[in-house]
Every structure is written in C-alpha cells, then in structure tokens.
Amino acid sequence: MVYYLKVGDTIHKKQHSLLNRAKEATNMLKEHIDKDDTIRIISHNDADGISAAAIIANALNEEKIQYHISIVPRLTDKVIDKLRQEQYPLFIFSDMGSAFVKELNFFKNDVIIADHHQVDDVESDSNLIHVNPHLFGIDGSKDLSGAGSSYLILRELDKKHLSYFALIGAFGDMQGQKGFTGINEMIVQDGVNTGNIEITEGLKIVSKSSEPLFKSLAYTFTPPLPGITGDLEGSMAFLEKTGISYGIKFSDLALEEKDALMERLIAINPDIFGNIYYIPKENPLLRDLEEYAYILDATGKNKKTGLGLSIAIGERKKALETAQNIQRIYRKNIVKGLEWIKKNGTIELNAIQYLYSDDKLFKSIMGTIISIALSIKSIDSSKPVFGLSKLHKDIKISGRTTRELVDKGVDLGKALHDSSNNFGGQGGGHDIAAGAMVSEESKDLFLHLVDEIVEHQLNSN
C-alpha cells in the first residue's frame, strides 16, 4: 500500500517516500511480533531518546511482546561490538544509529534504525531498514524527531494513540516551540484525531501549579525571556515592577493579574503566548507535553534514564516525585551554568567561539546552557558556540548555532563529524546542534580545525 501525506492540495513526494520507508520497517517489525520474538531496543539518553524508547516499549507492551532496552549516551564501536554478540532476532536503534550504518550492516539478524540525525552516504543491507528524514531531503532538526521516526515505524500497527510521545520527543529536541512543521504536523493531527492531544492557547511558562511564580518565569528556558530566564533575582524584580507577588503560584493568580502578566511577558517575547499541547487524561505534572519533555530531559541528564523510562511506560507516584526533585536540582544547575557563562564569556576564534570547563556540574548540561545563553543573548549569536567539558581523558563538545547562520551555510553536524574523524574521535548531529568527543590532547588542534571548516562553510555559501 502507498501512503500519501497531503498538505493543502499538494502531495509531498519526500514525505510520501519517508512514510513508505517507515512502512517497510513496520512490516519487518510485524513479522517479529507475529513470531513472538523478544526485541532489542537501543536508544539515546536525552528526552527525545527516552520518548523514542517509550513509544516502542508501550507498543510492544500492548502486543504482549518481550523486549530488552538499553539507554546509552552515545553509540561507539565498543557498544556495537558488544551488541553484535547478542542473539536477538531484531534490533531497533532509536534516536541513534544513522552514523553507524556500515557497522550495523554486519549484524546477522534484522536491524531497524529510526533516527533523525544527519546520515552518512552508506547503503543499507537487505536485513537493515533505515528510517531517517534526511534520506528523503527532510530536515530532521525541525520537521521530525528521533521519537517521531520511531513512531512512524509503529503508526500503522494501530498505534496512533501513542503519537503524543513523538511530540514529547520533538519538544525535547527543541522542535515545535514556534509551531510544528512537516511530518510533525501529521503527528499532531494523529493525536488530535485519537483524542490523546488537545491544543489550547496560553502562556508557555513552566510549573504553573507547582512552583512560585518567580521560579516559573526564571525556569522558562524556551521561549526565552531576556532578563528573566535563568535569573531568579531578575524574575523577582520583574514581578515586583509588575505589581504581582513573586511568591504566589501562577495557578493561584486572579484573572486580572494573569492578564497583566501576560501583557508584560508578550512585550518581552511574543512567542511566550501560543499553542500549548496537552494530554487531557494525564497526571497534571505531565499533562503539558513540553513539561513532560523537561522531566525526561532532567532524568536523562542526571543518569536516571531508567526512572524517566519507567515514568514514560506508566509509573507514577513515587517515581514522579523523585523525577520532580531531580528536575528542581537540574534547573538550579542550569541557572548556575548561565551565571558562569555570563561571568566568564567565550574565547573567540575567526569563525567560532568556545568555552571550556572541567567542572563536573556542567558536563551533562553544557549543550543546554549554551543553547539558552544564545537565546537570551548572553553569548554573541554572530558565531557558532562550542561548549567543551572534560570527561576522563577525553573532551566532550557540544555545538550550537542559530537558524540564521545555518541559512548562511553553517552545518555543525558535518563540521564536528569531519573534524573529530581527523583526531580519532566521533561526532555529528544536526546542522544547528551537534556534538563530538575527542582526546584531551587534541583539543586545541581540533578547535582550530573546526574553526577552519566553519569559516569555509560560510565563505562557500
């Protein structure tokens, strides 16, 4: 059967091709479900990866199929070699795997890759089905998440009611803050049609009923509120000037106070008011899809991926309380990180800028804090920024840039992939956000090579 996605009266051939590739994966998966096989799932440790694993796990639970999940920070040759020795009939790599098609082709049993990161020019063998928007000219940094790719391989197994997990993953990967595009739009419609997603308009601030208002505003990292985001004192000062008690919760404000607050916040950033996506029957702490993503992100960044996954497959009460406490600490650490950036600034090269820390506190949140710092203008946005953290004898690199620089030719995924390969490391991701790992001794040479590559990208466009 051929699947078409209509937007207006136009049939998008790229989307049609992606959906048909996903259907191939669906057929492979169904064969293993029909055989009652145990399925191996390997996924990334961020909110998108946890959501991707959760979609698959929930679908397999409904089919009463056994599975074994591993959540990992990155794929490495060592991880792949170990997995290759395992005797599972089907391996599913979600939110990762596209950079390792060559290595995964050597698996004897069936493999599905459901990813959205940039791809290598490697053909898949017959036992490997590769589902990735980039293969069909669709932007995986904004039109589909890893969780979205995972959803597509399950969608035609009567699993459209799980579509909200794809959008949680999208929010976790910074998609959808200004509205969903591309395949994500179709996924939203799936959720609305099944009654598992409702859309309302409102203020997009966090923890409206669980935190004092000044914290809700300071911890609202997207959309950014310059002078308030990441700044508890700035948030209190703003509320005092507005004439609203900073200790009260947003949910307890009088209607006229909510209106006054909304007017002031929209003046700072109009994007703070917009569509909010809800799971109507969910626990209040998880009802807002974006809030759900933040909780999964906090568990992932704090090496509590099992906790995040358990919540996503139905655990509540104690698990949710624990995750909330982790999230509070995580948010405090982000504020500390933003203060550190504001105090120390970046080191500039010709085409890029970077900052470095060997503080253990920042190694898991470096990408997050440089993203927020860019959005609130704590970092000059005219150059891509790279956050470097020491990790044992290696350096972990998180790169971020703006959509404007991407439009001018910057591709961080390619820059980090190519440069890290020169030093025996690995890297990749998206054009706008990417990561890498190299040895500590190669740090300076690596940075200068990245600088040269980015400069070349800008001059070649």
Phi, psi and omega per residue, in radians:
M1 nan 2.449 3.130
V2 -1.747 2.371 -3.105
Y3 -1.938 2.338 3.114
Y4 -2.114 2.525 3.032
L5 -2.015 2.055 -3.117
K6 -1.714 2.302 2.980
V7 -2.131 1.946 -2.950
G8 1.114 -2.269 3.134
D9 -1.802 0.150 -3.042
T10 -1.789 2.312 3.038
I11 -1.644 2.087 -3.103
H12 -1.491 1.948 -3.081
K13 -1.127 -0.620 -3.136
K14 -1.113 -0.780 -3.138
Q15 -1.190 -0.675 3.080
H16 -1.011 -0.757 -3.126
S17 -1.168 -0.709 3.103
L18 -1.090 -0.776 -3.124
L19 -1.137 -0.592 3.096
N20 -1.277 -0.596 3.022
R21 -1.118 -0.734 3.097
A22 -1.061 -0.632 3.116
K23 -1.107 -0.633 3.064
E24 -1.042 -0.756 3.116
A25 -1.155 -0.665 3.091
T26 -1.013 -0.790 -3.131
N27 -1.105 -0.717 3.099
M28 -1.101 -0.793 3.137
L29 -1.077 -0.750 -3.114
K30 -1.092 -0.637 3.089
E31 -1.013 -0.727 -3.125
H32 -1.308 -0.584 3.055
I33 -1.119 -0.763 3.141
D34 -1.096 -0.499 3.109
K35 -1.513 -0.029 -3.110
D36 1.067 0.619 3.141
D37 -1.299 2.631 2.965
T38 -1.451 2.310 -2.989
I39 -1.956 2.385 -3.121
R40 -1.703 2.232 -3.108
I41 -2.123 2.271 3.086
I42 -2.209 2.188 -3.046
S43 -2.440 2.907 -3.100
H44 -1.376 2.814 -2.998
N45 -1.690 0.248 3.075
D46 -1.742 -3.075 -3.074
A47 -1.062 -0.661 3.127
D48 -1.160 -0.782 -3.135
G49 -1.150 -0.711 3.109
I50 -1.148 -0.704 3.085
S51 -1.112 -0.697 3.116
A52 -1.068 -0.812 3.111
A53 -1.113 -0.637 -3.111
A54 -1.165 -0.678 3.093
I55 -1.015 -0.858 -3.091
I56 -1.152 -0.780 -3.113
A57 -1.084 -0.793 3.140
N58 -1.114 -0.692 3.115
A59 -1.122 -0.757 -3.130
L60 -1.224 -0.587 3.049
N61 -1.051 -0.740 3.135
E62 -1.122 -0.531 3.129
E63 -1.555 0.001 -3.111
K64 1.012 0.745 3.110
I65 -1.881 2.362 3.123
Q66 -1.374 2.655 -3.137
Y67 -2.667 2.846 3.095
H68 -2.291 2.094 -3.074
I69 -1.913 2.391 2.920
S70 -2.158 2.272 3.051
I71 -1.859 2.109 -3.028
V72 -2.216 2.637 3.134
P73 -1.247 -0.474 3.114
R74 -2.889 2.699 3.004
L75 -1.464 2.378 3.048
T76 -2.314 2.899 3.091
D77 -1.027 -0.636 -3.134
K78 -1.130 -0.768 3.120
V79 -1.106 -0.769 -3.122
I80 -1.133 -0.735 3.119
D81 -1.050 -0.689 3.122
K82 -1.177 -0.753 3.136
L83 -1.122 -0.598 -3.107
R84 -1.089 -0.424 -3.137
Q85 -1.420 -0.233 -3.103
E86 -1.392 2.619 -2.986
Q87 -1.855 0.778 3.098
Y88 -1.527 2.463 -3.125
P89 -1.173 -0.491 -3.113
L90 -2.468 2.282 3.039
F91 -1.946 2.300 3.039
I92 -2.047 2.113 3.060
F93 -1.789 2.004 -3.084
S94 -1.982 2.383 -3.092
D95 1.038 0.398 3.040
M96 -2.960 2.913 3.070
G97 2.006 -0.423 -3.054
S98 -1.137 -0.428 3.116
A99 -1.492 0.002 -3.049
F100 -2.236 0.516 -3.128
V101 -1.038 -0.732 3.142
K102 -0.988 -0.812 -3.122
E103 -1.228 -0.676 -3.093
L104 -1.304 -0.341 3.046
N105 -1.075 -0.373 -3.106
F106 -1.455 -0.099 3.084
F107 -1.154 2.409 -3.115
K108 -1.327 -0.550 -3.096
N109 -1.716 -3.124 -3.048
D110 -1.239 2.575 -3.133
V111 -2.391 2.361 2.957
I112 -2.085 2.254 2.987
I113 -1.867 2.150 3.080
A114 -2.110 1.604 -2.958
D115 -2.333 3.048 3.089
H116 -2.506 0.128 3.088
H117 -1.422 2.958 -3.100
Q118 -1.060 2.638 -3.007
V119 -1.931 2.655 2.969
D120 -1.550 2.793 -3.133
D121 -1.491 1.172 -3.118
V122 -2.221 2.224 3.127
E123 -1.313 2.552 3.114
S124 -1.498 2.470 2.988
D125 -1.269 2.990 -3.022
S126 -1.140 -0.429 -3.122
N127 -1.607 0.105 -3.137
L128 -2.150 2.178 3.075
I129 -1.964 2.160 -3.004
H130 -1.910 1.923 3.128
V131 -1.862 1.931 -3.108
N132 -2.713 2.247 -3.103
P133 -1.019 -0.586 -3.099
H134 -1.082 -0.480 3.122
L135 -1.097 -0.350 -3.073
F136 -2.079 0.349 3.081
G137 1.296 0.404 3.113
I138 -1.842 2.381 -3.053
D139 -1.321 1.925 3.130
G140 -1.344 -0.084 3.098
S141 -1.533 -0.234 -3.119
K142 -2.433 -0.384 -3.036
D143 -1.770 -0.244 -3.134
L144 -2.864 2.360 3.122
S145 -1.670 3.077 3.024
G146 -1.112 -0.694 3.076
A147 -1.128 -0.602 3.090
G148 -1.141 -0.741 3.081
S149 -1.084 -0.688 3.111
S150 -1.146 -0.683 3.095
Y151 -1.075 -0.695 -3.090
L152 -1.081 -0.542 -3.128
I153 -1.363 -0.175 -3.133
L154 -1.943 -0.266 -2.955
R155 -0.940 -0.759 -3.070
E156 -1.488 0.158 2.996
L157 -1.675 0.463 -3.112
D158 1.105 0.813 -3.102
K159 -2.103 0.444 -3.112
K160 -1.139 -0.360 3.101
H161 -1.192 -0.223 3.103
L162 -1.630 0.122 -3.047
S163 -1.050 -0.472 -3.092
Y164 -1.100 -0.476 3.092
F165 -1.142 -0.594 3.094
A166 -1.096 -0.627 -3.131
L167 -1.377 -0.550 3.003
I168 -1.048 -0.785 3.092
G169 -1.084 -0.688 3.121
A170 -1.096 -0.793 3.083
F171 -1.066 -0.699 3.119
G172 -1.088 -0.460 -3.137
D173 -1.784 0.415 3.046
M174 1.115 0.549 3.020
Q175 -1.859 2.561 3.022
G176 1.624 -0.114 -3.119
Q177 -1.085 -0.511 3.111
K178 -1.968 0.453 -3.114
G179 1.814 2.570 -3.105
F180 -1.488 2.539 -3.122
T181 -2.244 2.878 3.023
G182 1.072 -2.445 -3.125
I183 -1.042 -0.542 3.103
N184 -0.976 -0.601 3.107
E185 -1.070 -0.727 3.120
M186 -1.111 -0.680 -3.121
I187 -1.168 -0.684 3.045
V188 -1.004 -0.794 -3.110
Q189 -1.119 -0.645 3.058
D190 -1.003 -0.784 -3.114
G191 -1.155 -0.717 3.117
V192 -1.145 -0.749 -3.104
N193 -1.132 -0.561 3.138
T194 -1.535 -0.085 3.129
G195 1.401 0.198 -3.122
N196 -1.701 -0.069 3.056
I197 -2.350 2.316 2.990
E198 -2.119 2.557 -3.101
I199 -2.084 2.200 3.055
T200 -2.267 2.915 3.055
E201 -1.783 2.502 3.114
G202 3.121 -3.067 3.087
L203 -1.324 2.282 -3.079
K204 -1.650 1.031 3.067
I205 -1.871 2.703 -2.991
V206 -1.565 2.820 2.969
S207 0.844 0.885 -3.043
K208 -1.124 -0.493 -3.091
S209 -2.031 0.101 -3.072
S210 -2.163 -0.176 -3.124
E211 -2.284 2.651 2.992
P212 -0.998 2.622 -3.004
L213 -1.013 -0.663 -3.093
F214 -1.145 -0.545 3.077
K215 -1.329 -0.688 3.096
S216 -0.966 -0.755 -3.124
L217 -1.266 -0.774 -3.118
A218 -1.153 -0.528 -3.135
Y219 -1.599 0.091 3.022
T220 -1.477 1.732 -3.045
F221 -1.587 -0.479 3.050
T222 -2.441 2.231 -0.088
P223 -1.165 2.615 -3.092
P224 -1.285 2.560 3.069
L225 -2.142 1.545 -3.097
P226 -0.908 2.331 -3.107
G227 1.545 -0.198 -3.121
I228 -2.171 -0.874 -3.138
T229 -0.991 2.178 3.106
G230 1.304 0.121 -3.057
D231 -2.266 1.660 -3.093
L232 -1.087 -0.721 3.122
E233 -1.181 -0.711 3.099
G234 -1.101 -0.638 3.118
S235 -1.159 -0.764 3.122
M236 -1.101 -0.743 -3.135
A237 -1.107 -0.705 3.110
F238 -1.062 -0.782 -3.107
L239 -1.209 -0.646 3.090
E240 -1.095 -0.720 3.129
K241 -1.167 -0.550 3.132
T242 -1.372 -0.280 -3.137
G243 1.467 0.471 -3.138
I244 -2.089 2.359 3.116
S245 -1.073 2.235 -3.094
Y246 -1.409 -0.169 -3.126
G247 -1.561 -0.205 -3.098
I248 -1.430 2.708 3.064
K249 -1.483 2.603 -3.138
F250 -0.974 -0.711 -3.090
S251 -1.128 -0.338 -3.126
D252 -1.690 0.002 3.126
L253 -1.220 2.596 2.993
A254 -1.217 2.752 -3.073
L255 -0.998 -0.735 -3.116
E256 -1.188 -0.539 3.077
E257 -1.210 -0.690 3.089
K258 -1.088 -0.718 3.136
D259 -1.133 -0.731 3.137
A260 -1.132 -0.738 3.122
L261 -1.112 -0.779 -3.137
M262 -1.025 -0.779 -3.125
E263 -1.061 -0.758 -3.129
R264 -1.192 -0.690 -3.111
L265 -1.250 -0.672 3.112
I266 -1.095 -0.575 3.098
A267 -1.135 -0.520 3.110
I268 -1.385 -0.793 3.118
N269 -2.680 1.876 -3.113
P270 -0.990 -0.429 -3.119
D271 -1.208 -0.181 -3.125
I272 -1.204 -0.288 3.062
F273 -1.953 2.215 -3.131
G274 3.112 -2.835 -3.120
N275 -1.194 2.336 3.038
I276 -2.070 2.296 -3.046
Y277 -1.815 2.158 -3.043
Y278 -2.051 2.613 2.877
I279 -1.761 1.781 -2.909
P280 -1.036 -0.569 -3.053
K281 -1.722 0.158 -3.053
E282 -1.499 2.855 3.001
N283 -0.923 2.411 -3.101
P284 -0.908 -0.582 -3.137
L285 -1.227 -0.356 -3.086
L286 -2.015 0.054 -3.013
R287 -1.136 -0.705 3.110
D288 -1.373 2.111 -3.081
L289 -1.010 -0.655 -3.118
E290 -1.204 -0.676 3.078
E291 -1.118 -0.714 3.092
Y292 -0.991 -0.797 3.139
A293 -1.076 -0.698 -3.138
Y294 -1.105 -0.671 3.126
I295 -1.159 -0.773 3.100
L296 -1.120 -0.669 3.105
D297 -1.065 -0.763 -3.136
A298 -1.107 -0.722 3.124
T299 -1.161 -0.698 -3.135
G300 -1.156 -0.779 -3.103
K301 -1.210 -0.329 -3.137
N302 -1.856 0.388 3.067
K303 1.019 0.582 3.081
K304 -2.056 0.800 -3.068
T305 -1.112 -0.555 3.094
G306 -1.087 -0.652 3.102
L307 -1.155 -0.812 3.134
G308 -1.064 -0.750 -3.140
L309 -1.164 -0.671 -3.139
S310 -1.123 -0.642 3.071
I311 -1.135 -0.744 -3.091
A312 -1.202 -0.323 3.083
I313 -1.881 0.269 2.908
G314 2.157 -0.167 3.116
E315 -1.206 2.476 3.123
R316 -2.348 -2.559 3.076
K317 0.743 -1.912 -3.021
K318 -1.042 -0.733 -3.136
A319 -1.062 -0.735 -3.112
L320 -1.234 -0.656 3.070
E321 -1.072 -0.773 3.124
T322 -1.093 -0.765 3.136
A323 -1.113 -0.648 3.116
Q324 -1.107 -0.720 3.109
N325 -1.138 -0.701 3.085
I326 -1.091 -0.714 -3.139
Q327 -1.113 -0.678 3.122
R328 -1.076 -0.770 3.118
I329 -1.147 -0.723 -3.141
Y330 -1.044 -0.781 3.138
R331 -1.122 -0.699 3.089
K332 -1.064 -0.695 3.134
N333 -1.177 -0.615 3.077
I334 -1.109 -0.732 3.097
V335 -1.070 -0.741 3.088
K336 -1.069 -0.719 3.122
G337 -1.106 -0.716 3.124
L338 -1.162 -0.639 3.074
E339 -1.127 -0.688 3.123
W340 -1.117 -0.742 3.114
I341 -1.125 -0.772 -3.129
K342 -1.065 -0.638 -3.109
K343 -1.331 -0.704 -2.984
N344 -1.750 -0.453 -3.125
G345 1.180 -2.891 -3.095
T346 -2.050 2.859 3.020
I347 -1.770 2.225 -3.038
E348 -1.762 2.382 2.938
L349 -1.930 -2.922 -3.057
N350 -1.078 -0.868 -3.021
A351 -2.043 -0.197 -3.110
I352 -2.290 2.993 3.007
Q353 -2.393 2.688 -3.122
Y354 -2.577 2.845 2.985
L355 -2.418 2.659 -3.030
Y356 -2.343 2.466 3.064
S357 -2.580 2.450 2.990
D358 -1.829 0.235 3.087
D359 -1.296 2.150 -3.114
K360 -1.047 -0.468 -3.107
L361 -1.061 -0.563 -2.988
F362 -1.692 -0.207 -2.966
K363 -1.118 -0.560 -3.112
S364 -1.587 -0.178 -3.072
I365 -2.103 0.161 -3.059
M366 -1.013 -0.813 3.129
G367 -1.049 -0.688 -3.136
T368 -1.137 -0.812 -3.048
I369 -1.253 -0.577 3.114
I370 -1.293 -0.533 3.056
S371 -1.096 -0.826 -3.129
I372 -1.154 -0.742 -3.130
A373 -1.061 -0.678 3.058
L374 -1.091 -0.750 -3.044
S375 -1.218 -0.521 -3.135
I376 -1.742 0.178 3.051
K377 1.186 0.434 2.993
S378 -1.325 -0.334 3.063
I379 -2.129 2.421 3.079
D380 -1.059 2.179 -3.062
S381 -1.550 0.096 -3.109
S382 -1.379 -0.181 3.085
K383 -2.324 2.531 3.003
P384 -1.020 2.593 -3.128
V385 -2.078 2.464 3.131
F386 -2.164 2.179 3.069
G387 -1.738 2.200 -3.096
L388 -1.973 2.335 3.119
S389 -2.283 2.449 3.105
K390 -1.389 2.311 -3.123
L391 -2.355 1.662 -3.040
H392 1.031 -2.056 -3.140
K393 -1.740 0.153 -3.114
D394 -2.006 2.945 3.040
I395 -2.050 2.188 3.069
K396 -1.659 2.268 -3.074
I397 -2.038 2.286 3.016
S398 -2.075 2.154 -3.129
G399 -1.954 2.440 3.110
R400 -2.460 2.550 3.042
T401 -2.567 -3.003 -3.096
T402 -1.841 2.801 3.095
R403 -1.099 -0.555 3.130
E404 -1.099 -0.741 3.139
L405 -1.266 -0.576 3.043
V406 -1.068 -0.743 3.121
D407 -1.105 -0.402 3.115
K408 -1.556 -0.024 3.051
G409 2.125 -0.157 -3.105
V410 -1.206 2.338 3.086
D411 -2.400 1.636 -3.062
L412 -1.158 -0.623 3.137
G413 -1.025 -0.824 3.134
K414 -1.198 -0.708 -3.127
A415 -1.068 -0.781 -3.116
L416 -1.320 -0.560 3.084
H417 -1.128 -0.884 -3.064
D418 -1.191 -0.736 -3.097
S419 -1.233 -0.715 -3.119
S420 -1.172 -0.584 3.096
N421 -1.054 -0.548 3.131
N422 -1.201 -0.285 -3.097
F423 -2.115 0.397 3.085
G424 1.238 0.288 3.118
G425 -1.788 -2.847 3.070
Q426 -2.517 2.625 -3.123
G427 -2.912 2.944 3.131
G428 2.709 -2.909 3.140
G429 2.469 -2.121 -3.136
H430 -2.077 2.971 3.084
D431 -1.143 -0.602 -3.052
I432 -1.639 -0.349 -3.121
A433 -2.627 2.276 -3.080
A434 -2.686 2.981 -3.136
G435 -2.517 2.879 3.127
A436 -2.746 2.922 3.066
M437 -2.445 2.201 3.087
V438 -2.396 2.897 3.108
S439 -1.208 2.651 -3.110
E440 -1.055 -0.661 -3.074
E441 -1.176 -0.363 -3.117
S442 -1.679 0.106 -3.021
K443 -0.917 -0.943 -3.033
D444 -1.161 -0.784 3.115
L445 -1.107 -0.679 3.104
F446 -1.052 -0.846 -3.118
L447 -1.050 -0.720 -3.139
H448 -1.191 -0.580 3.076
L449 -1.209 -0.751 3.074
V450 -1.014 -0.749 3.131
D451 -1.030 -0.769 3.134
E452 -1.135 -0.726 -3.122
I453 -1.133 -0.802 -3.136
V454 -1.123 -0.703 3.102
E455 -1.071 -0.712 3.101
H456 -1.141 -0.703 3.108
Q457 -1.041 -0.742 -3.104
L458 -1.228 -0.654 -3.105
N459 -1.355 -0.352 -3.085
S460 -1.547 -0.232 -3.049
N461 -1.404 nan nan
